[in-house]
């Protein structure tokens, strides 16, 4: 999540409390080997 907060800080001047609120809205997602972001049978 530190990468996310650093990325957000590059574009917006936020106080640490606001930054934590925004970062808490994102949930990390780990994909298993062989999985893709798109479900099988769907097209980009």
ChimeraX attribute file (.defattr): number of C-alpha atoms within 10 A of each C-alpha:
attribute: neighborCount
match mode: 1-to-1
recipient: residues
	/A:1	12
	/A:2	8
	/A:3	8
	/A:4	13
	/A:5	15
	/A:6	11
	/A:7	11
	/A:8	15
	/A:9	14
	/A:10	10
	/A:11	8
	/A:12	9
	/A:13	10
	/A:14	13
	/A:15	9
	/A:16	11
	/A:17	8
	/A:18	11
	/A:19	17
	/A:20	13
	/A:21	10
	/A:22	14
	/A:23	14
	/A:24	11
	/A:25	7
	/A:26	10
	/A:27	8
	/A:28	6
	/A:29	7
	/A:30	7
	/A:31	9
	/A:32	7
	/A:33	6
	/A:34	5
	/A:35	10
	/A:36	9
	/A:37	7
	/A:38	9
	/A:39	8
	/A:40	8
	/A:41	5
	/A:42	6
	/A:43	6
	/A:44	3
